[in-house]
Amino acid sequence: MQCIQRQPKRTRSEELLHNEKSKKVTRLNVKLLGMEGDTDLQFLLVGGDLLKVRSSSWKKTRFYKLQEDCQTMWHESKKTFKSNQTFSIKDISAVRAGRQSEGLRKNTEAPVEGRCFSIIFKGRRKNLDLMASSEEEAKQWVTSLEKIMSNTENLNSQQKTEHWIFNCLRKADKNSDDKLSLKELKDFLHQINIEVDDEYAEKLFQECDQSKCGHLVGDEIEHFYSLLTHRQEIDTIYGEYAKTTGFMSAENLLEFLIIEQREEATLADAHRLINKYELDDKAKEKQLMTQDGFLMYLHMPEGLVLNPTHKAVHQDMSQPLNHYFISSSHNTYLMEDQLKGPSSTEAYARALIKGCRCVELDCWDGSDGEPVIYHGYTLTSKILFKDTIKAIKEYAFKTSDYPVILSLENHCSVEQQRVMAQHMSSILGSALLTSPLGDRMPTDFPSPEELKGRFLVKGKRLTKLEACFGPEETAVDDGSLTEEEDDKEEEEEEKKKAKEGKKLKLAKELSDMVIYCKSVNFNGFQDAKDNLGFYEMSSFKERKAVALAEESANSYIHHNVDKLSRIYPAGSRTDSSNYNPVPLWNAGCQIVSLNFQTSCNDMDVNQGRFLTNGKTGYVLKPAYMRDRGSEFDPITLTTGPWLQHKTLHIMIISAQQLPKVNQKKTSIVDALVKVEIHGVPADTAEKQTPYIGNNGFNPMWNDNFKFDVYVPELALVRFVVEDHDSVTNNDFVGQFTVPFTSLQMGTLVVVPFTSLQMGTLVVIPFTSLQMGKLVVIPFTSLQMGTLLVIQFTSLQMGKLVVIPFTSLQMGTLVVIPFTSLPMGTLVVIPFTSLQMGTLVVIPFTSLQMGTLVVIPCHSLVYR
């Protein structure tokens, strides 16, 4: 057993010195965050006691405060071996005032409502339920935390980088003497995800140690920082257009916008970007953009891979409801697996905040006459139906104003069904749709626009919708209906159940709340066309739906032109895993329900599908999927309006500040990038870069990919960053999924979605490159006939210089003294005996000051 070494107690003078340095670090961080003099931030830095609530019997006082990095909350723990007593501000999803969490409602009384608040974390981490000593103090905590979260979220890329690197440097300075020794420099490089050999680290240290005193201090640390954050790829792009005394004029920027970004921009647009993003006031006065301002622009919405005009609602929202793909959740109440995991109203809040518009409620008889929600016949915990409806009302329209569908899986007795109806009516009030819109029987669905702010109930109904407009005496009382099959049994068992005609007693009060989403069994496409109303919809097991989408795709599309279809995961997915939603979207299915609590590739693609159109949870289907006469078949593509062949050229350039997947000190990311196309089978493809070993800080690939996309309106592009592992599966680092039609062309920055630390990925479409432009490419990715040009400024000690054969002339011997090379020029090598595809490789270390670079032809090596 390892001994625990106590830190020696500081003397009085050492304690004063430590506190003064801590205050200095805090002041610098506050300045970097632009929050000087902010009282809310000062409140968090001072900290205070809060009552941590875990259960009705476990309520203990703990001290909480913001650490000097202004990004990490520290809390007191009484556990002897507790190692992690902190959490990052970036890990917080929301701060909720009052007794809004399930834990606080259950474990505290109503009179302390104003003293309570909850910190909601991203992912599956449990909520932190807290109680302050007074209502005023609770408000102060909520206000202060929300402000620091907002400020952190709104930092620009440069501010985030500076803040992060500054605090990594501070952590590396073990003895807090404001100096960096060689050992501390190596520790710092590990912290920021770079592995270098001792020789290179020592050379870097000596280059910065201009005072030759054995440590870096002051300006030397700043020089080290500038070397570390230098962006060669940005130098290349900026230098190509900075034609006005080394800066970009508005005319230069306009040229960049038109040629590289493929924008229909004007000079006024260029002036607007300079005024908005230029950091240097003197440059701004002259309407010039510096490289720092250019980098700032690339990291802002105008420079992101997602077309900024698609972030807001940009689609026609007046089409019938079934003409949209609808973001949908399966077993929404579950936080984890399907067998023994906890059920929680928090799961509904999280799904709705993500833009989900169809949530599922599995309803069963509970004690004391109150229906409950849980996964029947399992060990999952139970939550009250009325608490769930309250949570849904609270969070339904925070992200999207468009309608929410309550999909009821009803297993309750008639008596408790009446209680369900009463709760929905009293809690949701007029927002609950209880009759068709208009004064006559509709022939089609209303639109999402007409249903804004409304709740629709999906479930069984005793009568046809036409009964709403019939004589009062035709109304029926409670009745029995055949219950829909569930996917929890084997095929033979299901057939047996169907034959037996399992019955469900249905309360009229609940039945009458089902208007546009009446659940019925599916008996074939022809039967549905002949016998079902537009409002009668079926739920399909995953396997059944996939089979229909593969074997009868065109018939499925026609079915979904008139009706709604809901798909749900197989009952065998007890771990809450997901299935691929893309084939079901390709068949026009609107409500493709996934386990929102599970982060995975399929959920990433789902969130990418609904990333655009204001994150409303509604995406308009292509016109050919809304046409009753459509001949579109995603499996066997034929000529039609859906066939719009596009060629996508992408260059993956570099990444910045990728997070560590393994938090061990010695663990460094071996980064690679995958680009995936998800769509019809003919479009589905995946390509990846080589991995860059031991560099998660600023890996560069400069790898080119080409994809053919035939049905762009259904295609999604997914960028994935992984940590290469030669023994096991690669570790996920981050991803970003975007609809193909929402891509911006040009020199772009893709920000992978990840709940970890900051990380950016620079992507440039290869179609914007011209002959002679500078392209930096790793030696490992060279192919026959590749055009390679490398700037002298990009050479690093010990690296290989790859020279383009295309820039050489036959029979010419070009000799250049090393000392006369200006920054940015090319090293050109004789071509006299080169053959096509031959690469000239020169170790940089062999170059000497003042000598001539002459390479004999017999030394050429074919790779």
N, C-alpha and C positions, 0 to 999 in steps of 0.2 A: 504494500500500500504506500502510495506516495505521500510524503510528509507535506503539510501545509506550512509554508514559510511566512511568518508574520512580517509585515513591513516595519522597519524601525520607526519609532515615534519621533516626529519632527520636534526640533527645539523651537522655542518661541520665535526666534529670528527667522528660522527656516519656514515656519508656518506663515509669518507675515510676508516673506518673500514669495512663497507659493501662492498666497491669496492675491498678491499684487499682480503676479504673472497671469493668474487665472482671470482677473478683471481685465487685463490688457487683451488677452485672447478673446474674451467675450465682447469687448468693445470693437475689435477688428471684425468679428463675425457679424455683429449688429450692423456695422458699416457696410459689409459685403452684401447683407440682406436689404440694405436701404431702410432700416427701421430705427434710426437714431432717435432717441427721445420718446419712443412709443411706450406708453404706460402699460398697455396690455402685455407686451413682451417682457417688460420689467417685472410684472406680476408673476409670470411663469418662471423667470430666472430666480426670483426669491423663493417661490414654491410655498407649500403649505400642507397641513394634515387633511386627509380625506378618509372617510369611512368606506372601506372596500366591502362590498356585499356579495357573498357567494350563495348563501342560503338564509333561511329565517334564523338559524342558530349561529351561522358563521358571518360575523360582521366585525371587522378589525380595522383599527386606525393605522394608516400608512402615510409616510411622507412622500410627496411627489414634487419634482422640480425639473425645469428645463436645464439641460447641461450647457456648458459654455460654447458648444458648437451651434447652439440655437436650432438644432434639428433632432435632438435625442432627449426623450423624457426618461429620467431616472426615478426609480421608486424603491423605497425601503422594503426589505424582505427579512423575515425572521428565520428563514430556512438556512441552516448552517452551510450547506454545500450549493446553494443557489448561485449559479454562475451568470445567468442572464437577468439582470435587474433593469433592463432598459428596453424601450421600443422606439422606433423611428417615427417622426411626425409623418413621413411619407407612407407609413404602413396604415395610417388611419383613413378609413373610408368616410366616416361622418361622426359628429358629436351631437347627441340628441338630448335636449333639455327635458326634464320631467321623468316620470315613471313610464317611459315608452317601451323599454325592453321587457321581454317576458319575465326575466329574472327579477327586476325591480317591482313589477306589478304583483308578482307572486310572493316576494319576500319582504316587502315594505307596506306600510299603511298609507292611505290616501292623504292624511294630514301633512306628510313630509314630501308631497309632490314637488313643491318648488325648490326643495333642497337636493333633489336627485338629478343625476345626468349619467349618460352612458357613452363610452367611447367604443365605436364600432370599427373593427379592423377589416382589412381586405382579406380575401381568401377564407379559409375555414377557422381562423383563430377566433376563440371565444370573445364575446363582448366583455368589456371592463365596466362593471356597474359600481358607481360611486355616489357618496352622499356628503355634501358640504355641511358646515356648521350653521349656515344661514342661507336664505334664498338669494341674498345679494352676492354672497361668495360663490354660490353655484352659478349664477349668471356671469360673474366675472371669469370663472374657469371656462365656461362654454364660449363666451365672447373671445377670450384670449386664444384658446385653442383653434377656434375657427379662423381667427385672423392670421395666425402663424401658418396654418394649413393653406389658406388662400394665398398668402405671400409666397410660400414655397412653390406652390403650383404655378404662379405667375412669373417666377424668375425666368429671365431669358437664358439661353444655353451658355453664354459666356459667364454669367453670374453663377450658374449652377456649377460649372467647371471650376471657376476660381474658388468658390466656397468649399467644394469637395476637396480639391487639391490642398488648399490651405490647411484644412483639418487633418488630412492624411500626413502632411508635413509635420504638423504639431504632434500627432501621435508618434511619429517616428523619432522625434526629439525626446528620447527617453528621460534624460536628466534635466529637461526644461531649461537649457542654458541658451536657447535661441541660436544654437549652432548645430550643424549636421556633420557628424563624423562619417568616415567611409562606411562603417558598419550600419549607422543609422540611415544612410542613403540607400544601402541595400535593402534594409527593412521597409523603407518607404516604397521602393520599386515593387516589392512583394505586395504591399498594401494596395497599390493601384493596379495590380494585375499584370506586372511585367517580370519575366524571368530573364536575367542576363548573366553571362559568365563573369567570373571575377575580374578577368582581364579588361573586358569592356567597361564594367562598372568603375574600375580604377582609372581608366582613360577618361571617362566622363567626369569623374571626380577631379582629376588633375586639370582638365580643361577649364573647369569652373573655379578651382582653387587658385585664383590669381595671386592671392597674398602668400601662397605657399606655407600656410601655417597649420596644415593638416586637418582643417575643418572649413565648412562653408558658412558664411555669415553675411547678412544684409544683402548687398547687391549681388553677391555671388550666388545666393539662393535664388534671387530673382532671375539671374542668367540661366541657372539650372532649370527653372520653371519655364522660361521662354524656349529653351532647347526642347524641353519635354512636350510642350503644347504646340510646337510648330507644325503646321498642316501643309505638307508638301503638295497634296492634291488640290488644296485651295489656292496655293501659290500658282499652280499651273493654270487653273481656270481663270483666276483673277488677272494674272499676267497677260493672258491672251487678249483681254479687253481694256486693261488699264493703259490707255494710249495718251492720256493727258498728264504730262509731267509725272508719270508713275501712278496716277490715280484714275479712277473711273469718273468721267464727266457724265452728265445726264444723257448725252448722245451715245457715249460708250455703253452705258447701262441699257439704253433702249436697244442697241444692237444686240447685246447679250439676251435680252428678253425675247427679241424676235427670232434670232438664229438658234439659240440654245433652248430656251424655254418654250418655243413655239407659240408664243402669246401674241394676240392681236393688240399689242400695247401701243401707247402714244407717248410723246415726250412728256406730257402732263403726268402720266403714270410713273415715269422714271423720276421726275421731280418729287412726286408724292412719296416714293420709296426712300429717296435720299433724306427727305425731311423726317420720315418716320423712323428710320433705322440707323442713320449715321450718328456715330458717337462723338465725333470730333466737331466741336462748334465752329471752328475756323473753316474746316472743310465744308461743313454744311452751308456756311455763309456763301462760299464760292460754288455751291451746288456740285460738290465733288463727293464721291463715295470712297472711303478708305477700305483697306482689306478687312479691318475689324467690322466696319459697317456692312460690308458685303457678306461676311460670315454670319452676322446677326440676321440679315435678310433671309439667308438660306435656311435658318432654323425657325423662322416664323411661318405662319399659315400660308403666305404667298409662295414659300419655297418648299412646302411639304409635298409628299407624293400624293396625298389626297387632294383632289380638286376642291379648293375652299368654297366654291359656289355650291358644292354638293353637301356641305356640312349642315346647311339649313334646309328647311322643307323646300324642295324644288320640283316635286312631282305633283301631278294632278290628283288631288285628294277627293274629288267628287265622283269617282267611279264606284260601282257597287262593291260592297265589302269583300266579296269573294274574288275580286280581281287583284287582290294584294297578297303577297307573302306576309304572314303574320308571326311575329316573334312569340314563341310558345314554350311553356315549361311543363314538364312531366313530374308528378308527385312533388309539387312545389314545396310542400311543408317539410321535406326532409333536408337535413343539413349534411348528412353523410350517406351511409349505405342504406339498402332497402330492407334489412333484416333486424338490426338492433340499434341503428343510429337514432339520434335525437330528432324529434319533430319540433318545429319552432315557428312562431309568427315572424321571427327575424328573417327566415328563408323567403317569405313572401316579400318583405321589404326589399331585400337584396335583389330579387328577381325583377321586381317592378322598377327599381332604380336603374337596372341595366337595360330597361326599355321593353321588358317582357309585356305582352298584351293579352296573353291567355294563360291563366293559372288554374291549377287543378286542386280540387278539394275532395278527398276521400272521406265521406261522412258516415259515421257509425253511431249507434245508440250509446249515450254516456249515462253516468250516474246522475241522480237528482234531476232527471228529465232534461238534461242539457246535452245535445249532440256534441260529439268530439270528432277530431280529425287525426287519423294515423293510418299506417299501412296495415290493413286488416290481417289477422292471423300471424302477426310477427311480433317481435319484441321492441319495435320502435315505440317511442314515447307518444303520449297523447296530448293534444292541445284543444282547447274549447273552440267550437265553431264560431261563437260570437266574438271571441278575441281575435280570431283570424279575419273575420269580416271588418272589424275595427281597424286592424293593421292594413288591410287592403285599401280601405277608404283613405287612410292616412297617407299612403305612399303611391296610390294608383296614378296620380297625375303630376308627380314631381318632375319626371323626366319627359313625359309625353302627355299631351292633352287628348289624345285619341282613345277610342273606346277600349275597355277592358272586358274580356270574356271570362266569366266564372264557369269553369267546366266542372260540373258536379258528378262525382261517382257516388251514387246514393245507395246506401245499405241500411238506412234508418227505418224504423217503424213509422206508421202513418202519424202517430202522435208527435214524434220528434221531428218529422218532416214539417209539421205545422210550426214547430218552434223555429226551425231553420228559416221558414218563410217569414215569420214574424221578425226575427233578427235582421234579415236582409232588408225588409221593408222599413223597420225603425231606424237602422243604422245608416243605410245608404240613401234613404229618403227619395226625393224626386230624381236623383241621379240613376236610380234603378229603372230600367226600361220594362214596363209591365203591359204595354199594349203597342201594336204596330203604329208607326208614324203615319199621319194622315187619317182621313175619315173613310177610306174604302180599302178593300182587300188589295194588298200590294202584289205585284208580279215579279218583283226583283228586290234585292237587298238595298237598304239605304247605304249611303257612302260613309266613310270614316269622318268626313267633314260634318255631315248631318248628325253623327253620333258622338261628336266631341263631348268629353266629360261624362259619358254615360257608361253604365254597367249592363252587360248582356248576360243572361243565364243560359248555359248550355246544359241540357238534360232531357229526361223523358217528359212527354206531354200526353195527356189522356185523349185529347181531341186534335183535329186538324186546326190550323191557324184560322181557317175560314169561319170557325165557330165564334170567333171574336166579333164577327159582323152579323151573326145569325140572331134569331129571336131568343129572348132571355130564357124561355122554357126549354131550349135545346141544350142548355148547360147540363153537364153531368156531375155526379158526386165522385167521391174517391173510387178508384178502380184499380184493376190489375193489368200489368203489361209484361211482356216477355223481356227479361233482363238481358242486356248485351253480354256477349261472351267476353271473358277476360283472358289474358295471355299467360295465366299462371299455371295452366294445365298442359299436359301433353296432347297431341292432336287427337288421339283416339278418345281421350277423356272429354275433350271439347265436343266431339261429334255426339257422344253419349248425352252430354248435358243439353245440347241443342235439341236433340230428339225429345228429351223429357220436358222441354219447354219450361225452363225455370221462370217462376213468376215473381213480380215485384208489385207490392201494393203501393199506390201512389196517392198522396194527398192532393186534393184539388188546389189548395192554396199555393203549393209549390209548383204544380203543373202549370198553373196560369201565368207563372213568371217566365216560362220558356216561350220566347217569341220567335226569334230568327234562327235559333240554333237547336232545333228539335232532334234528339238522338234517335236513330233508327238502325236496324240491322242492314247490312249490305248483302244483296242477293244478285249481284251482277249489274253491269253497266246498263244493259237494255231494260232491266226491271226498274232501275232507278230513273231512267229516262221516261218510261211509260207510266210509272205509278207514284213517283214521289214529287212533292212540291219543292220549290227552290230552297225553302227554309229547312228541309229535312236532310240531315247530314249523318255520315257514318264515320266511326273511328276504326282505323285499320291497324292491326298488329304490324310491327316492323317487317317481319318476314313476308307477310301477305302483301304489304304495300310494295316492297322491293320487287317481289315476283311480278306484280301487275305493272310496275314501272318498266321492267325489263321485257315482258312478254306482250303487253298491250298498252304501250306508252301513249299512242295517239288516242286511243279510247279513253284512257285516264285523263288526258288533257281536255278532251271534249266534256267529260263528266265534270271536271273542275271549272269549266267555263260557266256552268249553270249552278253548281252546288259547292258547298264547303267540304273539305276532307281533313280529318285529323289523324295524324300518325303518332304512335307512341312506342317506346322501347320494349323489347322482348322481356318477358317476366324472368328470364334466365339472367338478366343483368342485375344480379343482387348487389353488385359492388357499385351500382349507380354509374356504370360506364355508359358511353353513348354510341350511336351509330352515325354513319355518314348521311347528312341531310341532303346532299347535293342531288343524288338521283331522284329523290322525291320532289324537290323543287323543279327539276327538269321535266317532271310529269305534271306540273301545275298544282301540286298539293300545297295548300295554304298554311295549315296549322301543323307544322312538323315539330313535335314536342321533344325537347331534350332535357336531360338532368342538368339544370343550371348550376347545381352545387359542385359539379365536377369539371375542373379545368383540364382540357384535353384538346387534341387537334380538331375534333369535330365541333367542339364548343367555340374554338377560335374562329372556325369558318362561319359558324352561325352568327357570331358577333360581327364578323366582317360583312356578312350579307346585310345586316341592319345598322351598319356604321353610318350610312348616309341618310339623306332625307330627314335631317334633324333628329336622328335617333328616335323617331316616332314609334318604331316597332312595326311600321307598315311600309312595304316596298312594292310599288306598282309592277305587276307582271308585264313582260313584253307584249306588244299588241298581238303577235301571232299566238299567244297563249290565252288571249281573251276573245278569240274569233271562233264562233261555232263551226265554221267551215275549214278550220286550220288543218293543213296536212303535215304539220311539223311532227317529226318523230326524232327524239334525241339519239336513238340507237342507230337508225339508218338514215343518215342525213340526205336530204334531197334538195334540189334548188328551190329557193323560196326567200321571202324577206328576212328570214332568220340567218341565212348564209351570207355573212359579211366578213370574208377572209381578211384578217389582220396579221401582220408580222410584228411581233414585239421583240425589240432588241434591248437588252439590259446589260449595263456594265456595273458590277459590284465593285466599288472603289475601296472603301475603308469603313472602319467602325471606330467609335470613340467611347472610352470609359465603360466598357462592358462590365457588368457585375460579376463577382465571383459566385460560382454555383456552390462550390465547397468552401466553407468559411475557414478551413485550416490555413494557417499562415503560409505554408509552403505550396498551397494549391494555386496554380495559375491556369487561366483559361487557354485552351488550344482552339481558337475560334475558327469556325467555318460558317458559311451562309448557304442555305438552300432556298431556291425559288421554286414554288409550286404553282401550277395552274389547276384550278378546280372548275369543272364545268361538264359539258357533254363528254362522252367517252373519247371522241376524236380530239378533244382539246386537253384532256387530262395529261399532265406531264410534270416532271421534276428534274431539276439539275442543281448541282452544288459546286461550290468552290473547293480548292484544296484547303486543308486546315493550316493556320499559322500557329506554329508552336510557341508556347510560353509568352503570349502577348494578348492580353485582354484589354489593354489600355488604348492602343492605336494600331490594330492590325490593318494591313493593306493587302488587297487581293488583285484589284484591277482585272477581274475576270469577266469575260463576255459570254452572254447567253442569248440564244435566239429561240423564240417560240412561235409556232403557227396557231392562231386562234380563229376558229371558224364560226363560232356562235358567241360573239363578245358580250351580248346582253345577259347571258347566263354565266359568264366566266368570272371567277375571282382569282386574284393574285395574292399569294401568301409568301411573305419573306420570313424565314426562320433562322435564328442564330443559335448554334449549338456548340457545346464544348466537346471536342473530339475525344473519344475513348477507344483505344485499340483493343481492349479486352471485353468491355461490356457495351451496352447501347450508349450512344451519345447523350449527354445531359442537356436539357432544354435551358436556354438562356433568355430568349425573348422572341417575340413574333409580332407581325403586323399583317393583317389581311384586309384587302380593299377590293371592291368590285372593279373589274377591268375597265368599265366605262367611266369610272371615277378617277382613273390615273391621270396625273399631270405629266406631260412630256417635259424633258429638259434635265438640267443639273439639279437633282433633287436630294432631299434628306429624308430618309425613312426612320421614324422613331418606333422601335419595337415595343409592343405592349408587354409590360412585365411589372410585377409588383415589387421587383427588387430595386436596385439602384439605377441611376441614370444610365442610358446607353443609346447611342445613335448609330445609324448605319447610313453611309452615303451611297446613293445609287445614281448612276447616270445612264440614260438610254444611249446605246452605241450609235444609233442613227444620227446623233448630233455631232459625231466626230468627223473631222475632215483629215485628209492626208497631210502629214506634216505637223499635226497637233501633238502635244506631248502626252504620251500614255505610259504610265509606269506600271510594269507587269512583273510579278514574281517569276524568277527563273524557272521554277517548277512547273509553271503553267504554259511554257512556250510550246507552240505547235509549228509545223512546217509552214513557211510562208507568212508567218505573223509579222506585222509591222511593229517594230519596236523603236522607240525614241526615248532617251533618258537624259534628263538634265544633270549637268555636273553637280548642281547644288544638292541633288538627292543622294549623292554617294555617302556611304557610311564606312567607318573603319572596318576592314575585314570582309566587306560585302563584295559581291561580284558585279562588274559593270558589263551590261549586255548592250552591244552596239548594233544599230540597225543596218542591215546590208543594203536596204533600199536607198539609203542616202549616199552611197559610195558610187564612184564612177570607175568604169573599166580601165585598168592600166594606170590609174592615178595613185600616187603615193603621197598622202597628206601627213605631214609631220608637224606637231604643235608642241612648243616648249610648255611644260607643265605650269611654270610660273606665270605664263602669259594668258592663261585661261581666265576670261572674265566670268563672273557669276552668270549662270544660265546658258553657257555655250555647250556645244556638243564635242565629245571626243570622237574623232573620225579616224578609222583604221583603213589601211590599204586593202584594196579589193582584188588585187592582181590575180589571185588564184582561188578566190571564193567560188563555191558552187551554190546554186539556189537551195535555200533552206539551211545553209551552214550558219552557225552563230559564232561570233567572236566574243570570247569571254576573257576579261582581264581582271585579275585580282587587284583591288584598289591598293592593297598593301605593297604591291611591287612598284608603285609609282614613287619617284624620288624628286625632291625639290630641284628645279633647275635643269633636269635632264630632259632629253627628247623621248617622246613615246614612239618607239618603232617596233612593230610586231612583224617578225619574219613569217613568210607565208607557210613555211613547213611546221610552224608551231600551232597552226589552226587545228582545232579539235571539232570533230563532228559529234553532236549530242543527239 
